[in-house]
Each structure stands twice: as C-alpha cells, then as structure tokens.
Amino acid sequence: MLTAKIQNTFGETSGTCLPPVGWHIPTDCEWMYVEGTLGMSTADQESTGFPGTDEGGKLKESGTAHWDSSGAGVTNSSGFAGLPGGHRYAIGFFINISQSGGWWSSTENSTSDAWYRIMEDDRISVGRYNYAKTFGFSVRCFKGPNISSSKESIDFRRINIYPNPVANYVVVEPEHPSTLTLYNAQGQLLLTKEINHTHTLNTSHLSKGIYFLRATNERGVYYQKVVKE
C-alpha cells in the first residue's frame, strides 16, 4: 500500500501528476458507483454532506497505525484501505493528518471547484462536497479507461431520455441521428447502437446502479447519467 502525494486539481489537468498508463482519476459518478456497491442508496450518493451509513468504515484502513482513532464500524471490507493524509490549504500548510483523508474526483462543479470525498476518524460514513481546486487532497487512481475525454464536447441537456430512474426500458429521443453507447460506472462498454429517431433500449438485464449513456452525432458528444433501480 503506497500513499499518494497531496495535490490540487490543477495537477490533474496540467500533466504534473499523470496517472499511470491504464489508470485514471475517478469521476464523481465513479465514486458514486463505489459507494453504491457498498450499500449506499442512489439518493444518498447524489447528496452532499455525510449521507449513507457505514460505507466510510468499509473504505477506511482499520486500526490506529495511521488513524488517530478507529472503531467497530471500521472494517476496510472493500480493500480500499483509505488513509488519513490530511489536507493542504492553498497558502501551503497542512492540516488534519491522521484525522481525515480527502480524495479528489475529476469532476468539476464549476470552473473554480471540483467534487471530492472525505473520511474522518470519528465517522464511518463518507462525505461528498465540492471545494476550491487550489486546495490539496489525495487522489486514488482507478484502473481502466475513463468514460469521457476532456477534449469532447459534453452537453447534458440535449439527450432526452425517460423514464429516469429506469426499470425495464429507457426511451431515447435524439435531436439528430446518433451513435448510442452505454457504459457502466467502471467505464466498461455495454452497448453500441445506431439510431435515427426515438428508440427504446431494454434495460431489464442491468443490475441496479449508475450508468452513462453517450450520444455521438454531427453536433458533438452528449452524456446523460442513467440510474437503474
């Protein structure tokens, strides 16, 4: 187990801290997928603050070798072994080492801040917040391809789908002939389909969780998160 250096999000995009080949810094939705596999509801995944129940305990390293305190709810059953690396303020000093750990996602909330996760020594839940990109948190790289590229034009408004959350089907209404691709939150391609008009996708075989629908056409590349309940 190696600890990563603390960095701000500009290191993610400037090339000063590139993930190894075949790995990437997870998106906010990929973090949601992890939380969902540990038992967190979809509503809690999309909340801010410290929602959920004991998902943080399943992600934190157990014992007090690195954490100031631990407890019965800290099991590290996920194998993530989250460590309390603390945080770095923009002006350069560090705080909360051994008391908390924060991990950036690659998802912006605005041009000046991004989403991250935080775990604290006296909690067994996971915190989800957005914070200034100049702040320093840890990063944990995920293996495999990211489902999106920063070079693509992304517009969440131009894919009209319903219902969402979905059960057995989802209807897609593209504005232009499009290539549809469906990914799970781990970035695995599940489906590719060429459509020219309103199309119904069968989702009955999908497990509960978060998926991503991408439509590529002459106007650009558009994404929509799909929740399977």
C-alpha positions as CSV (number, residue, x, y, z in Angstrom):
1,M,0.0,0.0,0.0
2,L,1.5,3.3,-1.1
3,T,0.3,6.7,0.0
4,A,-0.1,9.3,-2.8
5,K,1.1,12.9,-2.6
6,I,-1.4,15.7,-1.8
7,Q,-2.3,17.7,-4.9
8,N,-4.7,20.3,-6.1
9,T,-6.8,19.6,-9.2
10,F,-4.6,21.7,-11.5
11,G,-2.1,18.9,-11.2
12,E,-4.7,16.6,-12.8
13,T,-5.0,18.7,-15.9
14,S,-1.6,20.3,-16.2
15,G,0.3,17.0,-16.6
16,T,2.3,17.5,-13.4
17,C,0.7,14.4,-11.8
18,L,-0.4,12.0,-14.5
19,P,-1.9,8.6,-13.6
20,P,0.0,5.5,-14.7
21,V,-0.9,4.2,-18.2
22,G,-4.2,2.3,-18.0
23,W,-5.4,4.2,-14.9
24,H,-7.3,7.4,-14.4
25,I,-8.6,9.7,-11.7
26,P,-12.2,8.7,-11.0
27,T,-15.2,10.9,-11.8
28,D,-17.7,11.9,-9.2
29,C,-20.1,9.3,-10.6
30,E,-17.4,6.6,-10.4
31,W,-17.1,7.4,-6.7
32,M,-20.9,7.0,-6.6
33,Y,-20.6,3.6,-8.1
34,V,-18.1,2.5,-5.4
35,E,-20.5,3.8,-2.7
36,G,-23.4,2.0,-4.3
37,T,-21.6,-1.3,-4.3
38,L,-21.0,-0.8,-0.6
39,G,-24.8,-0.3,0.1
40,M,-25.4,3.4,-0.3
41,S,-28.7,4.3,-1.9
42,T,-28.8,6.3,-5.1
43,A,-30.4,9.3,-3.3
44,D,-27.6,9.4,-0.8
45,Q,-25.0,9.0,-3.5
46,E,-26.2,12.2,-5.1
47,S,-26.4,14.1,-1.7
48,T,-23.8,16.4,-0.1
49,G,-22.6,16.1,3.4
50,F,-22.2,12.8,5.1
51,P,-25.1,10.7,3.8
52,G,-25.3,6.9,3.9
53,T,-24.5,4.6,6.8
54,D,-21.2,2.7,7.2
55,E,-19.7,3.0,3.7
56,G,-16.8,5.0,5.1
57,G,-16.0,2.3,7.6
58,K,-15.8,-0.2,4.7
59,L,-13.3,2.1,2.9
60,K,-11.0,3.2,5.7
61,E,-8.0,1.3,6.9
62,S,-8.8,-0.4,10.2
63,G,-6.8,0.1,13.4
64,T,-4.8,3.0,14.7
65,A,-1.5,2.6,12.8
66,H,-2.3,5.7,10.8
67,W,-5.7,6.9,12.1
68,D,-6.0,8.7,15.5
69,S,-9.0,6.6,16.4
70,S,-10.9,3.7,15.0
71,G,-14.0,1.7,16.0
72,A,-16.1,-1.4,15.4
73,G,-17.6,0.0,12.2
74,V,-14.2,0.4,10.5
75,T,-13.7,-2.9,8.7
76,N,-12.0,-2.0,5.4
77,S,-14.1,-4.7,3.9
78,S,-13.7,-3.1,0.4
79,G,-9.9,-3.3,0.5
80,F,-9.7,0.4,-0.3
81,A,-7.7,1.0,2.9
82,G,-8.2,4.8,3.0
83,L,-5.5,6.6,4.9
84,P,-5.7,9.9,6.8
85,G,-3.4,12.0,4.6
86,G,-5.0,15.3,5.7
87,H,-5.4,18.3,3.5
88,R,-3.3,21.2,2.2
89,Y,-4.5,24.8,2.2
90,A,-3.9,26.9,-0.9
91,I,-1.4,29.0,1.0
92,G,0.7,26.0,1.7
93,F,0.2,24.5,5.2
94,F,-1.1,21.0,6.0
95,I,-3.9,20.1,8.5
96,N,-5.6,17.0,9.9
97,I,-3.0,14.4,9.1
98,S,-4.0,11.2,11.0
99,Q,-7.5,12.6,11.5
100,S,-9.1,12.8,8.0
101,G,-8.4,12.0,4.4
102,G,-9.8,13.6,1.2
103,W,-9.8,12.3,-2.3
104,W,-10.4,14.4,-5.4
105,S,-12.7,13.3,-8.3
106,S,-12.0,14.6,-11.8
107,T,-15.5,16.1,-12.0
108,E,-15.8,19.9,-11.8
109,N,-18.7,21.6,-10.0
110,S,-17.7,24.9,-11.6
111,T,-14.6,26.4,-13.2
112,S,-13.1,27.1,-9.7
113,D,-14.1,24.0,-7.7
114,A,-14.5,20.2,-8.0
115,W,-16.1,17.3,-6.2
116,Y,-14.2,15.2,-3.6
117,R,-14.8,12.6,-0.9
118,I,-13.7,12.9,2.7
119,M,-13.4,10.4,5.5
120,E,-12.9,11.3,9.2
121,D,-11.6,9.4,12.2
122,D,-14.8,9.8,14.2
123,R,-17.2,8.8,11.4
124,I,-18.0,5.7,9.4
125,S,-19.9,7.5,6.6
126,V,-18.4,9.1,3.5
127,G,-18.6,12.9,2.9
128,R,-19.3,14.3,-0.5
129,Y,-18.5,18.0,-1.1
130,N,-17.1,20.4,-3.7
131,Y,-14.1,22.6,-2.9
132,A,-11.7,25.1,-4.5
133,K,-9.3,23.5,-6.9
134,T,-6.4,25.2,-5.2
135,F,-7.0,23.0,-2.1
136,G,-4.9,19.9,-1.8
137,F,-6.3,16.4,-1.4
138,S,-5.1,12.9,-2.2
139,V,-6.1,11.1,-5.4
140,R,-6.8,7.4,-5.8
141,C,-6.5,6.2,-9.4
142,F,-9.0,3.7,-10.8
143,K,-7.9,1.0,-13.3
144,G,-9.4,1.1,-16.8
145,P,-10.5,3.8,-19.2
146,N,-12.4,6.8,-18.2
147,I,-15.8,7.0,-20.0
148,S,-15.3,10.6,-21.2
149,S,-12.5,12.7,-22.5
150,S,-11.9,16.3,-21.6
151,K,-11.5,17.1,-25.3
152,E,-15.0,16.0,-26.1
153,S,-18.0,18.5,-26.2
154,I,-20.3,17.4,-23.4
155,D,-23.8,18.7,-23.1
156,F,-26.2,17.1,-20.6
157,R,-29.3,19.0,-22.0
158,R,-29.6,17.5,-25.5
159,I,-30.3,13.9,-24.8
160,N,-33.9,13.5,-23.9
161,I,-34.5,10.2,-22.1
162,Y,-37.3,8.8,-20.0
163,P,-38.0,7.4,-17.5
164,N,-35.0,8.1,-15.4
165,P,-34.5,6.3,-13.0
166,V,-35.3,3.3,-15.2
167,A,-36.6,-0.2,-14.6
168,N,-37.0,-2.4,-17.7
169,Y,-36.5,0.2,-20.5
170,V,-35.5,3.7,-21.3
171,V,-36.7,5.8,-24.3
172,V,-34.1,7.9,-26.1
173,E,-35.1,10.9,-28.2
174,P,-32.1,12.2,-30.1
175,E,-32.3,15.5,-32.0
176,H,-30.1,14.1,-34.8
177,P,-29.1,10.6,-36.0
178,S,-26.7,9.4,-33.3
179,T,-24.4,6.5,-32.2
180,L,-25.5,5.5,-28.7
181,T,-23.1,3.9,-26.3
182,L,-23.9,2.7,-22.8
183,Y,-21.3,2.3,-20.1
184,N,-21.3,1.2,-16.5
185,A,-19.7,3.4,-13.8
186,Q,-16.5,1.5,-14.2
187,G,-16.2,2.6,-17.8
188,Q,-17.0,-0.7,-19.4
189,L,-18.8,-0.5,-22.7
190,L,-22.1,-2.4,-22.6
191,L,-23.9,-1.5,-25.8
192,T,-23.4,0.3,-29.1
193,K,-26.4,1.2,-31.2
194,E,-27.0,3.4,-34.3
195,I,-30.3,5.3,-34.1
196,N,-32.1,7.8,-36.4
197,H,-35.1,8.5,-34.3
198,T,-36.8,7.7,-31.0
199,H,-35.5,4.4,-29.7
200,T,-36.3,2.2,-26.7
201,L,-33.4,0.4,-25.0
202,N,-34.0,-2.7,-23.0
203,T,-32.5,-2.2,-19.5
204,S,-34.2,-5.2,-17.7
205,H,-30.9,-7.2,-17.6
206,L,-28.9,-4.4,-16.0
207,S,-28.0,-4.5,-12.3
208,K,-29.1,-1.7,-10.0
209,G,-26.7,1.2,-10.1
210,I,-25.4,4.2,-12.2
211,Y,-24.8,4.0,-15.9
212,F,-23.8,6.5,-18.6
213,L,-25.5,7.0,-22.0
214,R,-23.5,8.7,-24.7
215,A,-24.8,10.0,-27.9
216,T,-22.4,11.0,-30.7
217,N,-23.5,12.9,-33.7
218,E,-22.5,15.7,-36.1
219,R,-23.2,18.3,-33.4
220,G,-21.0,16.8,-30.7
221,V,-20.8,14.2,-27.9
222,Y,-23.5,14.3,-25.2
223,Y,-23.8,12.4,-21.9
224,Q,-26.6,11.5,-19.6
225,K,-26.4,9.7,-16.3
226,V,-28.9,6.8,-16.1
227,V,-30.0,5.3,-12.8
228,K,-31.2,1.7,-12.7
229,E,-33.4,0.9,-9.8
